Amino acid sequence: MSLPLSVNVELLFRETGDDTGDRIRAAADHGFGVVEIWSHSDKDLDRVEKALSDTGSTLHTMLVEGRLTLADPGTHEAFVGHVRAAAEVANRLGCTRIVTGSGVGLPYRKRAVQHGIVVEALKAGADVAAEHGVTIVLENLNTRVDHPGTLFDTTAECVAAVRAVGSPGLALLYDAYHSLQMGETPARELDGAIDVVSHVQIADLPDRGEPGSGTVDWAAQLRELRQLGYAGPFGLEYVPTTGSVDSLRAITEIAAAL
């Protein structure tokens, strides 16, 4: 395929069972050698590490665990600890990106003030990430459907935070599904900001199904992202409406044609 794809094995290849290593092997067997996971503390890391090694697969992203309200300074010490733990596991597994969001907003504090407090947390976390040779990728999350109350629910606010931190330890994870749910478009949000984008994830609207199951013209969207200058893989973080292999067919064909 001309456009590389990365599959989230928390959601895909679940047919193999609960073991993440088995899902990584199944993904590799079907030609997907770049994978993503969420948490690490609930996994047999020995099995994950062996599956990655045996298949030659790459772990592209994993989460910074703990959904903390970064607009509350009292969470910052715990956040830095979570970043350190994720970075150490990422080093072990050969992963270079660890994902976080801003957490929910606080109704009693002005948004601009909260933004500044979140930036302080991200600066501290980015320093730790950079020391470990990994990058925190800050993800935009929609508040209309999936994450009500999240502070950074627009791409612009995430971009502003990344620029404010100004560290190699922090970049943007542009989630096109969340962006589109908020009425945004890649052309508008990423024009002039593609330099801070480290990863892109996709899922279809309206129900976060596989690309091709909903309303989005993914050939046009992926072409636009490439024209903007994004050169990395597209992360498939969707809830399949059919078997994993069948759910991958449409986006694989689109990727091959572009």
Phi, psi and omega per residue, in radians:
M1 nan 2.544 -3.085
S2 -1.399 -0.455 3.061
L3 -1.882 2.126 -3.133
P4 -1.247 2.562 -3.138
L5 -2.160 2.545 3.097
S6 -2.140 2.260 -3.042
V7 -1.847 2.364 3.081
N8 -1.475 1.966 -3.049
V9 -1.512 0.080 2.912
E10 -1.282 -0.537 -3.054
L11 -1.887 -0.473 -3.088
L12 -1.925 2.665 -3.117
F13 1.086 0.527 3.047
R14 -1.193 -0.283 3.134
E15 -1.064 -0.379 -3.119
T16 -1.388 -0.184 -3.109
G17 2.003 -2.904 -3.015
D18 -1.487 -0.239 -3.053
D19 -1.351 2.134 -3.104
T20 -1.138 -0.627 3.103
G21 -1.049 -0.723 3.113
D22 -1.130 -0.637 3.120
R23 -1.183 -0.676 3.085
I24 -1.077 -0.733 3.122
R25 -1.130 -0.714 3.130
A26 -1.125 -0.734 3.100
A27 -1.052 -0.788 3.130
A28 -1.091 -0.693 3.130
D29 -1.057 -0.465 3.139
H30 -1.772 0.283 2.998
G31 1.599 0.204 -3.127
F32 -1.944 1.709 -3.056
G33 -1.717 0.126 3.045
V34 -2.118 2.186 -3.019
V35 -2.313 2.862 3.107
E36 -2.337 2.591 3.033
I37 -2.272 3.009 3.028
W38 -1.747 -1.758 -3.054
S39 -1.335 2.847 3.118
H40 -2.052 -0.425 -3.026
S41 -1.247 -0.282 -3.122
D42 -1.740 0.218 -3.035
K43 -2.058 2.680 2.993
D44 -1.418 1.674 -3.028
L45 -1.155 -0.493 3.067
D46 -1.070 -0.782 -3.134
R47 -1.206 -0.681 3.084
V48 -1.092 -0.820 -3.134
E49 -1.064 -0.736 -3.136
K50 -1.183 -0.696 3.128
A51 -1.113 -0.725 3.095
L52 -1.096 -0.759 -3.131
S53 -1.171 -0.804 -3.085
D54 -1.111 -0.631 -3.065
T55 -1.650 -0.184 -3.063
G56 1.244 0.352 -3.115
S57 -1.397 2.809 3.116
T58 -2.017 2.305 3.015
L59 -1.556 1.982 -2.979
H60 -1.523 -0.707 3.119
T61 -2.523 2.723 2.979
M62 -2.639 2.912 -3.034
L63 -1.582 2.639 2.761
V64 -1.397 2.043 -3.018
E65 -1.296 2.757 3.133
G66 1.605 2.060 3.092
R67 -1.610 1.598 -3.051
L68 -1.763 2.664 3.071
T69 -1.550 1.625 -3.029
L70 -1.217 -0.235 3.042
A71 -1.286 -0.116 3.056
D72 -1.792 1.967 -3.119
P73 -0.995 -0.402 -3.136
G74 -1.179 -0.212 3.131
T75 -1.636 -0.155 -2.939
H76 -1.153 -0.687 3.122
E77 -1.097 -0.746 3.106
A78 -1.132 -0.686 3.121
F79 -1.049 -0.813 3.133
V80 -1.071 -0.661 3.081
G81 -1.109 -0.716 3.100
H82 -1.143 -0.668 3.093
V83 -1.093 -0.778 -3.129
R84 -1.079 -0.772 -3.138
A85 -1.104 -0.770 3.138
A86 -1.142 -0.704 -3.125
A87 -1.114 -0.675 3.132
E88 -1.150 -0.735 3.090
V89 -1.177 -0.706 3.119
A90 -1.037 -0.744 3.084
N91 -1.021 -0.752 -3.136
R92 -1.087 -0.681 -3.035
L93 -1.661 0.049 3.116
G94 1.285 0.445 -3.133
C95 -1.711 2.426 -3.072
T96 -1.971 0.000 -3.117
R97 -2.288 2.260 3.084
I98 -2.142 2.296 -2.901
V99 -1.723 2.400 2.998
T100 -2.492 2.856 2.968
G101 -2.072 -3.077 -3.121
S102 -1.443 -0.334 -2.950
G103 1.427 3.128 -3.082
V104 -1.332 2.773 3.074
G105 -1.507 2.898 -3.131
L106 -1.921 2.094 -3.039
P107 -1.157 -0.305 -3.081
Y108 -1.689 0.116 -3.089
R109 -2.276 2.387 -3.112
K110 -1.024 2.518 -3.058
R111 -1.057 -0.715 -3.132
A112 -1.106 -0.644 3.100
V113 -1.157 -0.758 3.113
Q114 -1.077 -0.707 3.116
H115 -0.988 -0.803 -3.139
G116 -1.103 -0.642 3.125
I117 -1.199 -0.704 3.091
V118 -1.098 -0.725 3.115
V119 -1.026 -0.688 3.097
E120 -1.050 -0.760 3.110
A121 -1.112 -0.761 -3.120
L122 -1.150 -0.609 3.079
K123 -1.086 -0.809 -3.140
A124 -1.112 -0.746 3.118
G125 -1.157 -0.698 -3.132
A126 -1.099 -0.628 3.105
D127 -1.074 -0.778 3.134
V128 -1.156 -0.758 3.135
A129 -1.051 -0.810 -3.125
A130 -1.083 -0.649 3.084
E131 -1.043 -0.535 -3.134
H132 -1.646 0.028 3.117
G133 1.304 0.413 3.089
V134 -2.134 2.959 -3.117
T135 -2.146 2.248 2.934
I136 -1.290 2.284 3.052
V137 -1.948 2.070 -3.084
L138 -1.494 2.152 -3.033
E139 -1.801 2.330 2.965
N140 -1.339 2.337 -3.102
L141 -2.227 2.345 -3.104
N142 -1.348 2.536 3.091
T143 -1.776 -0.101 -3.080
R144 -1.345 -0.548 -3.024
V145 -2.236 -0.913 -2.878
D146 -1.763 -0.594 -2.995
H147 -2.338 1.112 3.132
P148 -1.016 2.391 3.112
G149 1.621 -0.219 3.134
T150 -1.045 2.388 -3.091
L151 -1.231 -0.993 -3.098
F152 -1.546 1.446 -3.130
D153 -1.770 0.073 3.065
T154 -2.092 2.630 3.103
T155 -1.119 -0.669 -3.085
A156 -1.041 -0.702 -3.133
E157 -1.192 -0.643 3.073
C158 -1.146 -0.762 3.109
V159 -1.044 -0.767 -3.136
A160 -1.072 -0.694 3.136
A161 -1.167 -0.752 3.122
V162 -1.064 -0.761 3.136
R163 -1.167 -0.650 3.141
A164 -1.135 -0.650 3.113
V165 -1.245 -0.784 3.046
G166 1.051 0.764 -3.083
S167 -2.230 2.549 3.030
P168 -1.146 -0.185 3.114
G169 -1.477 0.028 -3.137
L170 -2.468 2.330 3.067
A171 -2.536 -3.066 -3.102
L172 -1.799 2.324 2.855
L173 -1.734 1.853 3.122
Y174 -1.487 1.908 3.090
D175 -1.644 1.850 -3.060
A176 -1.127 -0.599 3.105
Y177 -1.058 -0.885 -3.125
H178 -1.122 -0.676 3.132
S179 -1.107 -0.819 3.140
L180 -1.140 -0.633 3.083
Q181 -1.066 -0.513 -3.141
M182 -1.529 0.093 3.134
G183 1.427 0.255 3.119
E184 -1.553 2.987 2.992
T185 -2.375 2.576 3.113
P186 -0.995 -0.702 -3.088
A187 -1.044 -0.703 -3.117
R188 -1.358 -0.744 -3.023
E189 -1.365 -0.574 -3.017
L190 -1.830 -0.052 3.069
D191 -1.102 2.045 -3.091
G192 1.462 0.048 -3.112
A193 -2.235 0.105 -3.068
I194 -1.125 -0.361 -3.128
D195 -1.169 -0.359 -3.141
V196 -1.697 -0.022 -3.095
V197 -1.488 2.135 3.106
S198 -1.830 -0.396 -3.118
H199 -2.731 2.686 3.079
V200 -2.275 2.332 3.040
Q201 -2.070 2.662 -3.096
I202 -2.423 2.675 2.953
A203 -2.825 2.767 -3.034
D204 -1.498 2.760 3.019
L205 -1.722 2.614 0.160
P206 -1.669 -0.152 -2.894
D207 -1.983 0.289 3.110
R208 1.114 0.548 3.061
G209 -1.422 -3.065 -3.136
E210 -1.148 2.578 3.041
P211 -0.957 2.248 -3.060
G212 1.843 -0.211 -3.126
S213 -1.657 -0.163 -3.036
G214 -2.243 -2.384 -2.924
T215 -1.865 -0.086 -3.024
V216 -1.532 2.401 3.014
D217 -1.477 1.623 -3.017
W218 -1.289 -0.480 3.057
A219 -1.070 -0.759 3.134
A220 -1.202 -0.723 -3.107
Q221 -1.157 -0.782 -3.128
L222 -1.191 -0.660 3.087
R223 -1.071 -0.728 -3.141
E224 -1.110 -0.737 3.131
L225 -1.125 -0.679 3.083
R226 -1.153 -0.712 3.135
Q227 -1.136 -0.550 3.075
L228 -1.204 -0.389 3.087
G229 2.081 0.065 3.102
Y230 -1.290 2.213 -3.034
A231 -2.018 -0.013 -3.064
G232 -1.563 -3.059 3.106
P233 -1.303 2.749 3.058
F234 -1.731 2.081 -3.105
G235 -1.378 2.239 -3.127
L236 -1.690 1.663 -3.106
E237 -2.039 1.317 -3.064
Y238 -2.306 2.862 3.085
V239 -1.713 1.874 -3.035
P240 -1.153 2.473 3.094
T241 -1.644 -0.032 3.136
T242 -2.556 -2.937 3.093
G243 -1.071 2.673 -3.053
S244 -0.963 -0.852 -3.086
V245 -1.111 -0.789 3.109
D246 -1.086 -0.654 -3.090
S247 -1.189 -0.384 -3.115
L248 -1.511 -0.178 -2.983
R249 -1.104 -0.842 -3.058
A250 -1.118 -0.821 -3.097
I251 -1.230 -0.536 3.068
T252 -1.138 -0.718 3.105
E253 -1.150 -0.706 3.107
I254 -1.112 -0.787 -3.138
A255 -1.079 -0.661 -3.123
A256 -1.203 -0.477 -3.061
A257 -1.532 -0.221 -3.062
L258 -1.645 nan nan
